[in-house]
Amino acid sequence: MISSMNTTKPSGSASIQCDAGTPISGRTGDTGTYEILNLLPGGAIAQGVNITANYVNPPIPITLPPGGVLATNVIIGVVSSVITIPESGLYNLQPFVLFSGATGGGTSSISIILTNAASTLSAYASGLIPYSDGFNPNNTQLSGVDTGYSYGPILLEVYGTASRRSNLNVTHIKNYYYNAGTYNAILVCRNAFTVTSPNAYFGFEAAQRIC
């Protein structure tokens, strides 16, 4: 049986752990438990919370190798510590890269793989030679903290005459369960293009915790 609980307090007054609240009726397991609704400081439901990070709005400049032709499945580089996940949960992350100097056709594309900075995959990718080595991790390199969250292939759209930007579409926008921790971004060429400048930018169009 559910009985109604109510407490009258002025808005903004301090709460204590044993304060009564209005229960949410719902199963949290086979038997189910009632949980108190948690709100953000402004009173909103704690859902879709933006993450604050160096690479989120605006993007941050990164330096790539001086330039060259990128063949299919060749590593572009590793961007260290692009985001820190504060708490394990479901996240909506939409990473992008802007190459300030690049050329390529309409099929040019990349993959962005977000992996824990302490993972064996991150260590493997960091040991590869950008613009030269193929990205071919084995079972050992895919084990450990995680195997990475892959976004791609992401087409590069033309910015002006000499710039290219990765452009996520609806097929790439997915919510993934991330463990708490700091993540690196592994950049891999999926369909050949040429980089003509070491100057680039990395960022997130969206970085939110869903639940």
N, C-alpha and C positions, 0 to 999 in steps of 0.2 A: 504494500500500500504506500502511496506517495502522499505526504501531507505538504501543504503549502507553508513555506517559510518566508518571512518578510521582516525587514529591518529598516527603520527610518533613520537616515543619517544625512546631514548636509553634504552636498556635492563637494568632492575634493577632500573630505575628512579622512584622516589616516585610518587604515584598517589594521586589524590584528589577525593572526592565523586562525583563531577560533570564531571569527565573525561568521554569522549565518549568511548564506547566499541562496540564490534561486538555483536549484539543481537542474542539470540537463539530463533528461531521461534518454538513455541509449546504451546499447551493449558495447562494452569494451573488451569482452571476451565471451566465453561460453555462458557465464552467469551474468556478466554485465555489472558495471558499477556506475554510480552517479558522480559526476565531476562538476566542480564549480567553474563557471565561465571566467576565463582570464582575459583581461582587457589591457590595451596599451595605455600609457599615461594620458593620452587625449581622449580615452574612452572607446576607441575603435577596437574591433575584434583583432586579436593577434594572428593575422593571416596576410600573406602577401607582403611581408615586411621587407623593405629595401635593405640591402647590405651596403655598408660603407667600406670602400676599398680604394686603393690608389689608382686602380685602372678603371674605375667606374665614374663616368661623367665628370670631367672629360677624360678621354683616353690619354695614355702616357706615351711619349716618344720612346722607341726602342731602336737599337742599332743592329742591323743585319750585316752579313759579310758584304764586301764592296759591290758585288753584283755578279751576274752570270746567268747562264741558261739552266733552268730547272727541269729535269726530266721527271717522268712519272715515278712516284713512290720514293723520291729523293727527299731527305730531310732538309727543311729550310732553317730550322733552329729551335732553341728552347727558350721561352720567356719565363724567367724565374719569379715565383711568388706573385702570381697575377691576382690571386684572391684568397682570402682566409674565410673558411666556413666556420662560423662561431659555434654551431650546434648541429649535430646530425639530424637530417630530416630531408624532406622533399623540396627541391629547389628548381626555379626557373632561371637558367643562366643562358645568355645569348651573346657569346663572344664574337669579336670581329677583328680583322687586321686591315689596315690601310697602308698599302705600299705607295710611297710618294713618287717613286720612279719605277715603272714596270710596263711591259708590253705583252700582249698575248691576244689570242682570238677569243670569241665568245664562249668557247668551251673550257677555257683555262679555269682550274679549280684547285682548292686546297682542302686539307682536313685540319681541324683544330682538336687536339686531344688534351683534355684536362685530367691531370693525374696528380695524386698526392706527391708532394716534394720529397717524401721519404720512401716512395715506392721503388721497386726494382725497375719498373718501366721508365721512371724518370731518370734513374742512374744510367740505364742503358742509352737513352736518347741523348743525354748530356755528353756521352763519350763518342758520339758520332760526329763526323766532319760535315758541317753544313755545305750544301750545294754539291756534295760529292757522294756521300754514303747513302745507300738505300735504307729504308725503314722496314726492317724485317725481324721483329722481336720473336724469340722462341718461348717455349712454355715456361722456362725458368724466369725469363725477363717479364713475363706476364703475370707472375705470381706475386704474392706479397700483399701490400696494403690494398691495392685495387688494380684493375687492368685498364683504367682510364675510361673517360666518358667522351666518346667520339662524336664530333659534329662534322658531317661532310658526306659526299663531296660538296663543297660550297663554291658556287660559281663566283668569279671575280667580275664585278661590274666596272665599267669605264668611268673614271673621274677625270674630266677634262681630256687632254690628249696623251698624258704621260703617267697617269696614276691609276691604280686598280684597288678596289675594296671588296673584301669578302662580303657576300650578301646572303644572310640566312633567309630561307623561305619557310613556309608552314610545315614542310616535311622535316625540317631540321629542328624546329622548336618543340622540344620535349622536356618534360619534367623528370629529373633524375634524383635518386636518393643518394645524397652525398654524406660521407662521414665527416665529422668535424676535423679540421686541419687546414694546412696551407697547401695550395695547388700551383703547379707549374703548367704552362701551356706548351705542348709539342706541336710544331707547325710542319706539315708534310705536304709536298706537292702531289696532287692527284691527277692533274692533266697539265702538260708542259706550258710554261711561260717563262719570260725573261725578266729578271730584276736588274735595273740600271742604277739604283741608288741604295746606299745602306740605310737611309732614313725611312723609318716606318712608324706606325702607331698601333698600339694594342689597347682594346677596351671592351666593355660590355654594353650592349644596347639595353639589356635588362639584367638585373641581379636581385632576385627576390626569393625569400623563403616562403614556400606555399603552406607547409604544415610541418 
